[in-house]
Amino acid sequence: MAARLWIFNYQQPFTGKRKNLGLGQYPALSLADARKKRESFLSLLARDVDPKEDREKQQQERKAATENTFEAVAKRWFKVHQTKVKADTADKIWRSLENDVIPRIGKLPIASITAPKAIEVIQQVTGRESFETARKLARRMNNVMVFAVNAGIVHANPLSGIKEMIPSTRVQNRPALAPGELPELMRALNFANIKFQTRCLIEWQLHTMVRPGEAVTAKWSEIDYESRLWVIPAERMKMQREHQIPLTEQMLAILELMKQISSHREYIFPSMRQPLEPANKETANMALKRMGFKDRLVAHGMRALASTTLNEEGFSPDVIEAALAHVDHNKIRGAYNRSTYLEQRRKMMIWWSEHIESAANGNMSLANAQRGLRVVNV
């Protein structure tokens, strides 16, 4: 027996062509329901809307809603965003979405994501007391939704204010020693039961005033002995700007010590377990804890120690900020600072290295020990 269909016959708006539109099979679709569909189509025709085109449009929208899940749109957003940040930063961003967002709302159509649903995700994180992580997640979910709006996937962003649901927390400065405690640090380094390479790394970071991640990834190819500079490329700097560090005699002495260990490697401070990779940026932190400086000093805090000491000594704050590779938010002044402060920083770094050496006060820094070596004929 042939199937029987309800057919709606109508005249297409503007063209006047006759069209047939299937409503559904009889008797699965009753006469009453068929009439209801007919009435809705007549209403569309009254507004010069073709019922068939309207049905196809709705089908496409439903299909798009099914395919455009939060995870799918997030992947499209990330493909663009990862070109704007460093590789390790991009990895952290996607890992945070994979761990805390996608398992909860990733399969939902992005058009169905509401502020309450996003806040549920955030509350899972704030429940762990991870308020800074929660703020980053809120920003990333909001960025994905803005991308969806710009791509025409959704009409509005319901997540623009979700960060207001995150409790504020006081910013805690990283532990750092007072300037007068530098001799204690040098004494502890002299007697510390830590690997020689780790001690070199700590002294290198102390002298150069760089961040832990910049210190451990230092490469021999970045050392310009002729100009006495360590040139860190922009892609390895937090602020995405090349940073030049004048090399003092003490820094050069530490390099001479490390040549015996890693001159045949890419990294000056290679990992002890995986020599082709750089040391872990937490290496110095773990050593400082073992040396008795837990809650008193972290590796990053050595930058604060240097900054406080140099400011108290009367060096120009602008020169100090340039040495710390901080960005001047005044672009014109920042460009001027970059072009003129290298020689001033060289003088300041020499003073700082000599100050560190003086603080050793007989405890013998590695740099001083290396510089004191002499070869004699017997």
For each residue, the residues with C-beta under 8 A, 3 or more apart:
1:
2:
3: 25
4: 25 26
5: 22 23 24 25 26
6: 22 23 24 25 26 29 34 37
7: 20 21 22 23
8: 20 21 22 23 37 38 41 51
9: 18 19 20 21
10: 18 19 21 41 45 51
11: 16 17 18 19 45
12: 15 16 17 18 19 50
13: 45 48 49 50
14: 48
15: 12
16: 11 12
17: 11 12
18: 9 10 11 12
19: 9 10 11 12 50 52
20: 7 8 9
21: 7 8 9 10 41 51 52 55
22: 5 6 7 8
23: 5 6 7 8 29 34 37 38
24: 5 6 28 29 33 34 37
25: 3 4 5 6 28 29
26: 4 5 6 29 34
27: 30
28: 24 25
29: 6 23 24 25 26 33 34 37
30: 27 33 34
31: 34 35
32: 35 36
33: 24 29 30 36 37
34: 6 23 24 26 29 30 31 37 38
35: 31 32 38 39
36: 32 33 39 40
37: 6 8 23 24 29 33 34 40 41
38: 8 23 34 35 41 42
39: 35 36 42 43
40: 36 37 43 44 51
41: 8 10 21 37 38 44 45 51
42: 38 39 45 46
43: 39 40 46 47
44: 40 41 47 49 50 51 54
45: 10 11 13 41 42 48 49 50 51
46: 42 43
47: 43 44
48: 13 14 45
49: 13 44 45 53 54
50: 12 13 19 44 45 53 54
51: 8 10 21 40 41 44 45 54 55
52: 19 21 55 56
53: 49 50 56 57
54: 44 49 50 51 57 58
55: 21 51 52 58 59
56: 52 53 59 60
57: 53 54 60 61
58: 54 55 61 62
59: 55 56 62 63
60: 56 57 63 64
61: 57 58 64 65
62: 58 59 65 66
63: 59 60 66 67
64: 60 61 67 68 153
65: 61 62 68 109 111 112
66: 62 63 69 109
67: 63 64 72
68: 64 65 72 73 109 110 111 148 153
69: 66 72 73 106 107 108 109 110
70: 73 74 101 102 105 106 107 108 109 110 113 144
71: 74 75 102 106 107
72: 67 68 69 75 76 110
73: 68 69 70 76 77 110 144 147 148 151 153
74: 70 71 77 78 97 101 102 106 144
75: 71 72 78 79
76: 72 73 79 80 147 151
77: 73 74 80 81 143 144 147 148
78: 74 75 81 82 90 93 94 97
79: 75 76 82 83
80: 76 77 83 84 147
81: 77 78 84 85 90 93 143
82: 78 79 85 87 90 93 94
83: 79 80
84: 80 81
85: 81 82 89 90 93
86: 89 90 235 236 240
87: 82 90 91
88: 91 92
89: 85 86 92 93
90: 78 81 82 85 86 87 93 94
91: 87 88 94 95
92: 88 89 95 96
93: 78 81 82 85 89 90 96 97 140
94: 78 82 90 91 97 98
95: 91 92 98 99
96: 92 93 99 100 101 133 136 137 140
97: 74 78 93 94 100 101 102 137 140
98: 94 95 101 102 103
99: 95 96 103
100: 96 97 103 104 121 124 125 133 137
101: 70 74 96 97 98 104 105 106 121 137 140 141
102: 70 71 74 97 98 105 106
103: 98 99 100 106
104: 100 101 120 121 124
105: 70 101 102 108 113 117 118 121
106: 69 70 71 74 101 102 103
107: 69 70 71
108: 69 70 105 112 113 117
109: 65 66 68 69 70 112 113
110: 68 69 70 72 73 113 144 145 148 153 154
111: 65 68 153 154
112: 65 108 109
113: 70 105 108 109 110 117 118 145 158 159
114: 117 118 158
115: 118 119 158 159 161 162
116: 119 120
117: 105 108 113 114 120 121
118: 105 113 114 115 121 122 138 141 158 159 162
119: 115 116 122 123 162 165
120: 104 116 117 123 124
121: 100 101 104 105 117 118 124 125 137 141
122: 118 119 125 126 134 137 138 162 165 166
123: 119 120 126 127 165
124: 100 104 120 121 127 128
125: 100 121 122 128 130 133 134 137
126: 122 123 129 130 131 134 166 167
127: 123 124
128: 124 125 133
129: 126
130: 125 126 133 134
131: 126 134 135 166 167 168 169
132: 135 136 169
133: 96 100 125 128 130 136 137
134: 122 125 126 130 131 137 138 166
135: 131 132 138 139 163 166
136: 96 132 133 139 140
137: 96 97 100 101 121 122 125 133 134 140 141
138: 118 122 134 135 141 142 159 162 163 166
139: 135 136 142 143 163
140: 93 96 97 101 136 137 143 144
141: 101 118 121 137 138 144 145 159 162
142: 138 139 145 146 157 159 160 162 163
143: 77 81 139 140 146 147
144: 70 73 74 77 110 140 141 147 148
145: 110 113 141 142 148 149 154 157 158 159 160
146: 142 143 149 150 157
147: 73 76 77 80 143 144 150 151
148: 68 73 77 110 144 145 151 153 154 157
149: 145 146 152 153 154 155 156 157
150: 146 147
151: 73 76 147 148
152: 149
153: 64 68 73 110 111 148 149
154: 110 111 145 148 149 157
155: 149
156: 149
157: 142 145 146 148 149 154 160
158: 113 114 115 118 145
159: 113 115 118 138 141 142 145 162
160: 142 145 157
161: 115 164
162: 115 118 119 122 138 141 142 159 165
163: 135 138 139 142 166
164: 161
165: 119 122 123 162
166: 122 126 131 134 135 138 163
167: 126 131
168: 131
169: 131 132
170:
171:
172:
173: 176 304
174: 298 300 301 304
175: 293 295 296 297 298 301
176: 173 297 298 301 302 304 305 308
177: 181 182 184 185 293 296 297 301 305
178: 181 305 308
179: 182 305 308 309 312
180: 183
181: 177 178 184 185
182: 177 179 185 186 305 309 355 356 359
183: 180 186 187 359 360 361 363
184: 177 181 187 188
185: 177 181 182 188 189 206 293 297 359
186: 182 183 189 190 356 359 360 361 363 365
187: 183 184 190 191 360 361 363
188: 184 185 191 192 291 292 293
189: 185 186 192 199 202 203 291 363 365
190: 186 187 360 363 364 365
191: 187 188 363
192: 188 189 199 287 290 291
193: 290
194: 198 199 287 290 291
195: 198 199 272
196: 199 200 257 261
197: 200 201 258 261 269 272 279
198: 194 195 201 202 279 283 284 287
199: 189 192 194 195 196 202 203 287 366
200: 196 197 203 204 254 257 258 269 366
201: 197 198 204 205 215 216 269 279 283 284
202: 189 198 199 205 206 284 287 288 299 302
203: 189 199 200 206 207 254 356 365 366 367
204: 200 201 207 208 215 218 251 254 268 269
205: 201 202 208 209 210 212 215 284 299 302
206: 185 202 203 209 302 305 306 356
207: 203 204 248 250 251 254 349 352 353 356 367
208: 204 205 215 230 245 251
209: 205 206 245 302 303 306 307 323 324 349 352
210: 205 214 215 232 243 245 303 325
211: 214 215 238 300 303 325
212: 205 215 216 281 282 284 285 299 300
213: 216 217 236 281
214: 210 211 217 218 232 236 237 238 243
215: 201 204 205 208 210 211 212 218 269 281 284 299
216: 201 212 213 267 269 278 279 280 281 283
217: 213 214 236 267 278
218: 204 214 215 222 230 232 267 268 269 278
219: 222 223 266 267 268
220: 223 262 263 265 266 267 268
221: 266
222: 218 219 230 231 232 233
223: 219 220 229 230 247 255 268
224: 227 228 229 230 231
225: 228 252
226:
227: 224
228: 224 225 246 247 252
229: 223 224 244 245 246 247
230: 208 218 222 223 224 244 245 247 251
231: 222 224 242 243 244 245
232: 210 214 218 222 236 237 242 243 244 245
233: 222 236 237 242
234: 237 240 241 242
235: 86 240
236: 86 213 214 217 232 233
237: 214 232 233 234 240 241 242 243 325
238: 211 214 325
239: 325 326 327
240: 86 234 235 237
241: 234 237 325 327 338
242: 231 232 233 234 237
243: 210 214 231 232 237 325
244: 229 230 231 232 342
245: 208 209 210 229 230 231 232 323 349
246: 228 229 342 345 346 349 350
247: 223 228 229 230 251 252 255
248: 207 251 252 349 350 352 353 354
249: 252 253 350 353 367 371
250: 207 253 254 353 354 356 357 365 367 368 371
251: 204 207 208 230 247 248 254 255 353 367
252: 225 228 247 248 249 255 256
253: 249 250 256 257 366 367 368 370 371
254: 200 203 204 207 250 251 257 258 366 367 370
255: 223 247 251 252 258 259 268
256: 252 253 259 370
257: 196 200 253 254 260 261 366 370
258: 197 200 254 255 261 262 263 268 269
259: 255 256 262 263
260: 257 263
261: 196 197 257 258 270
262: 220 258 259 265 267 268 269 270 275
263: 220 258 259 260
264:
265: 220 262 268 270 275 276
266: 219 220 221 270 276
267: 216 217 218 219 220 262 270 277 278 279
268: 204 218 219 220 223 255 258 262 265
269: 197 200 201 204 215 216 218 258 262 278 279
270: 261 262 265 266 267 274 275 276 277 278 279
271: 274 275 276 277 278 279 280
272: 195 197 275 279
273:
274: 270 271 277
275: 262 265 270 271 272
276: 265 266 270 271
277: 267 270 271 274
278: 216 217 218 267 269 270 271
279: 197 198 201 216 267 269 270 271 272 283
280: 216 271 283
281: 212 213 215 216 284 299
282: 212 285 286
283: 198 201 216 279 280 286 287
284: 198 201 202 205 212 215 281 287 288 299
285: 212 282 288 289 298 299
286: 282 283 289 290
287: 192 194 198 199 202 283 284 290 291
288: 202 284 285 291 293 294 297 298 299
289: 285 286 293 294
290: 192 193 194 286 287
291: 188 189 192 194 287 288
292: 188
293: 175 177 185 188 288 289 296 297
294: 288 289
295: 175
296: 175 177 293
297: 175 176 177 185 288 293 301 302 305
298: 174 175 176 285 288 301
299: 202 205 212 215 281 284 285 288 302
300: 174 211 212 303 304
301: 174 175 176 177 297 298 304 305
302: 176 202 205 206 209 297 299 305 306
303: 209 210 211 300 306 307 324
304: 173 174 176 300 301 307 308
305: 176 177 178 179 182 206 297 301 302 308 309
306: 206 209 302 303 309 310 323 324 352
307: 209 303 304 310 311 320 324
308: 176 178 179 304 305 311 312
309: 179 182 305 306 312 313 352 355
310: 306 307 313 315 320 323 348 351 352
311: 307 308 314 315 317 320
312: 179 308 309
313: 309 310 351
314: 311
315: 310 311 319 320 348 351
316: 319 320 344
317: 311 320 321
318: 321 322 328 337 341
319: 315 316 322 323 341 344 345 348
320: 307 310 311 315 316 317 323 324 348
321: 317 318 324 326 328 337
322: 318 319 325 326 337 338 341 345
323: 209 245 306 310 319 320 345 348 349
324: 209 303 306 307 320 321
325: 210 211 237 238 239 241 243 322
326: 239 321 322
327: 239 241 334
328: 318 321 331 333 334 337
329: 334
330: 333 334
331: 328 334 335
332: 335 336
333: 328 330 336 337
334: 327 328 329 330 331 337 338
335: 331 332 338 339
336: 332 333 339 340
337: 318 321 322 328 333 334 340 341
338: 241 322 334 335 341
339: 335 336
340: 336 337 344
341: 318 319 322 337 338 344 345
342: 244 246 345 346
343: 346 347
344: 316 319 340 341 347 348
345: 246 319 322 323 341 342 348 349
346: 246 342 343 349 350
347: 343 344 350 351
348: 310 315 319 320 323 344 345 351 352
349: 207 209 245 246 248 323 345 346 352 353
350: 246 248 249 346 347 353 354
351: 310 313 315 347 348 354 355
352: 207 209 248 306 309 310 348 349 355 356
353: 207 248 249 250 251 349 350 356 357 367
354: 248 250 350 351 357 358
355: 182 309 351 352 358 359
356: 182 186 203 206 207 250 352 353 359 360 365 367
357: 250 353 354 360 365 367 368
358: 354 355 361
359: 182 183 185 186 355 356
360: 183 186 187 190 356 357 363 364 365 368
361: 183 186 187 358
362:
363: 183 186 187 189 190 191 360
364: 190 360 368 369
365: 186 189 190 203 250 356 357 360 368 369
366: 199 200 203 253 254 257 369 370
367: 203 207 249 250 251 253 254 353 356 357 370 371
368: 250 253 357 360 364 365 371 372
369: 364 365 366 372 373
370: 253 254 256 257 366 367 373
371: 249 250 253 367 368
372: 368 369
373: 369 370
374:
375:
376:
377:
378:
